Amino acid sequence: MNAIEIRNLSKSFRGLYALDDLNMTVPVGAIYGFIGENGSGKSTTMKLLCGHLVADGGEMKLFDKEYTDPGVRVRVGALIENAGCFPGSSVYHNLRMQAINLNLENPDDEINRVLKIVRMEENAQLKFKKCSLGMKQRVGIAMALLGDPALLILDEPINGLDADGMRLMREILVDITKNYGCTVLISSHLLGELEKIATHYGIIRQGKMIVELSAAELEGRAQVFVSLKTKDMQGAKAVLQKKFSDVRLDGEHLRVYDVEDVESIVEHLIRNGHVVSEIKKNKIGLEEYYIELMSKKEA
């Protein structure tokens, strides 16, 4: 079963298509990284899934049911843009108002449950306006988790956070999926952070899905390269290009692509008078894969 299935989804605003025959599949239990440039259609897709907008055409299913099904709607939690809290009220009071709005049984127990998940138990009585950005984002997630949803939709929850805030957010999202059985759809421009937690990716451009793949598939597609440093980078590059087909200067390092034998690179440079001061084998990450994919689509 998939948590989300979208087929041929379209949405236009004043005659311009934000989504154009979008297809998307999010497996149950995934942390699905939804990636794309500004204006690509990520937020529009999320708002459609949440019922905030009405599609022009296409189909959306959640857990094998129409997304409008009342039984499935109650299984969806979302944080789109901001938490929508009252600044002068405490974290606990804001959550209690939402719990009452959702008509939850035992609201106090449920509030304590979600505060524990987002590591905010000790800040329950803090006024929302006194919270840091990271804390406000965690309150928003806590609010979205009220009622124990099976699907959590998060629009850029880690953007703007400091390193500690991002680390804590990663821990919370992994905890939600592993220990609470929740599927997470998350958008972010911070691809390096997303790569640390995502199990699946969807890359969207101009309202169309360019590619969907799992983290394991990304690992398999990632180009292997050897990164190295010498005193004479330009001279070493010229020497390496005579023997290897893909050599690039990337900042302070030379990269030799699709070569498994590191020793052959070192030996070739030494024979030609270049001493290697640093060398290691690596693979391109999500950010580089994304940039290369986008450049190919633009070509």
N, C-alpha and C positions, 0 to 999 in steps of 0.2 A: 504493500500500500504506500502511496505517496501522500505527504502532508499537503502539497500544493501541486495542482496540474492546471496549466494555462495553455489554451490552444487558440491560435489565431486571434489574439486579443488586440483590439484597436480602440484608440481614444484620441479625439481631436478637440482642439480649442480654436474657435474662430477659423475653422477651415484648415488649420495646420495640425498634422498628426504628431502627437507626443508618443504614441505607441502605434506600430504598424505591423499587424499580424505577428504579435509576440507569442512565442512558445517558451514554456518554462516548466521544469519538473524539479520539485524539492522532495527528496526522500524523507520518510519519517525518521526522526532521530538525528538529522543532519544539523550542522551549523553551516548554513548556506551563505557564502559571501557574494553579495550582489554588487557588481562592479561596473562603473561606467563614468564618463565625464559628466560635468554639469549639463543638465538639459537632455540627458540621454533617455530619460523615462523611468528612472528608478523610483522616485517618490510618487510619480503618477501610478505606477504598478502597485505600490504598497497601499496607496489611498483607495485604489479600486478593490483590492483584497479586503480592506477594512470596511468597505461600504460607504466611504466618504465621497466617492465619485461613481458615476454610472457609465459603463462602457458603451461605445458605439456598436461594437460587435465582438464576437468571440465567446469563449467559454472559460469559466473559472470553477475549479472543483477543489474542495478542502476535505481531505480524508474520504475521498470517493463520493462526496455529496456536493450538490450545488452550494456555492458559497453563501447564498441567501437563506439556506436551510437554518431555521432557528436553533436546531439541535447542534449544529456545527458552529454557529456564530458565537455561542457562549464558550467555545473551546479556543477562542482567539484572543490574545492580548497584544496590545500595540503601544509603541512610543514613537509618535510621529512629530518631529520638530521640537516639542518641549513637553514637560510634564503637566502643564495646565493647573498648577497649584496656586493656592492663595498665599501670597508672600508673608502676610502677618500671622498666619496660622502655623502651628507646629507640624512637623513631619507626621506625627501620629494622627493629629486631627485631620489633616488632608487625606490620609489613607482611610480614616474612619468615614469621612464624607463619601468617598468613592465606594467603600464597602457597603454603605447604606444604599447608595444609588444603585448598586448591583444586586441589592436585596439578598446579601449573603447571610447564611446562618452562622452563628457564632463569630461575628465580625472581629472581635478582639483577638480570638485565637488565630484567625486568618491573618490579621495584621502582624501579629508577633511572628507568624511563620514566614511571611515575605520579608520582614525586617531582618530576620536571621539570614535568609538567603543572600540579601544584598549587603550584609555586614553593616547594618545601621541600627542595631539594637540599642547601642549606647547613645545614639543621637535622636531618639524618638521624640523627645520634648523640645528639640532645637527648632526655632522658627525657620521656615523654609527660606526666607530671605537671607538668613545668616549662613546657609549652607554654601560650600564651595561648589564649583561647576561639576566636579566629579560626584559629589554627594547629591546634587540635584538630579544628575543623570541616573544615579542609583535609586533615588526616590521614584523617578519616572518608571524605572523597570519594576520596582516593587509594586507600584500602582497597576502596571500591566499584568503582573503575576497574580493579582487578587482573583480568587476563584479557580486557581490551579489550571490555567490554560494548557492545551496540548501544543499550541503554536504561538510563538512570540515573534512579532514583527517589529524590528528596530531600525529606525532611519538615522544613521550616522551617530550612534551613541558614544563613540570613543573620540570623535573629532574635538580638538581643543583641550583635551586632558593632558596633564603632565605625565611623566613616565610612571610614577607610582599609581596614578589614577588609571592609566591604561592597563598596568599589570593587574590591578584589582578587578577591573572590568573583565579582563580575559578569564581570570579565575572564576568569576561569577557565571559567565556564559557557559564555560565548560561544565561547571557544577550543575547548572540548570538542565543541560542535556544528559549528562551522565547519571545524576542522582535523582532527577525529578522527571525524566522522560519527556522533556519538552523539545520540540523542533524549533530552531532559531533561524529566521531570515534576517540578515543584517547587511546594511549597506555602509560603506566607508570608503574614503579616499586614501586612508592610511593602509596601503596594501601590505607593508611589512608587518604590521600588527595583525591584520586579518589572516595572513599566512600562518601565524602561530596557532590559530584555533580552528580555522575553517576546515570542514571535511569535504565540502563541495563548493564549486564556483559557477557563477553565471555572469558572462560579460556582455553587456548591452551597449549598443551604439545606435543613435538616431532612431530609437524606438524599436529596434530589432535585436533579437538575441544572436550574438556573433558566435558564441561557443558556450557550452556547458560541459564541465568535467569535474571529476573527483580530485581530491588532493593527491591520491595515488597516481591518477592519470597525468596530472601536472608534473609530478616527479618523473614519470616515464618520458614525457615530452621534453623536459628541460635539457638544454644543451650542456654537455660537459665541457669545461674549459680549464686550462692551467693558467694560473695568475702568477706573475713573477716581476721582480725588480732587478735592474742592473744600473751601473753608473751612467752608461750611455744608452738611453732608452731608444732613441731614434736609430742608432747604429745597430742595436740588437734586433729591432723590428725589421730592418732591412735584411739582416742575416737570416732571421727566422722565416721571412716571406719567401726565401729561395727554396725552403724545404717543406714548409707547411702552408696549406691553402688558405686558412682563415686566421690572420693575426691582426689584433686591434690594440691600439693604445687607448686605455681607459683611465684617465686621470694620472695617478702615479704608478700604475701597473700596466704591464703588457698582458694581453690575453691571447692564448693559443687555443682555438676551439677544436672540439672533436678529436682530441688526442689523449689516449689512455697512458702512453708510456712517457712518464715524466723524465726519466733518465735520458731518453733520446734527445729531449729538448736541452737539458743541461749539458750533455756531451757536445752537441752541435754548437752551442754558444761558447763553450770553453775552447773548442778547436779553432774558433774564429776570434779568440781574444777577449771574450766577454765573461766576466765573473758574475755569477748569480748570487745576490745577497738575500733574496727571499723568494720562495716558490711554494705553491700549494695547489691542489686540485679542488675544483668547486663545480657547482651547477648554477645556472641562472635561476633567480627566484621569481615569485609571482609578479613583482613590479616590472622586471625586465621582460618577462613573458608578455605581460599586458602591453607594454610600450611597443614591443616588436609586432604584436598582433595588430595593434591600432595602426602602425606605420604601414603594414602590408595592406590593410583595408583602404588606406588613403591613397596608396600607389596606383 
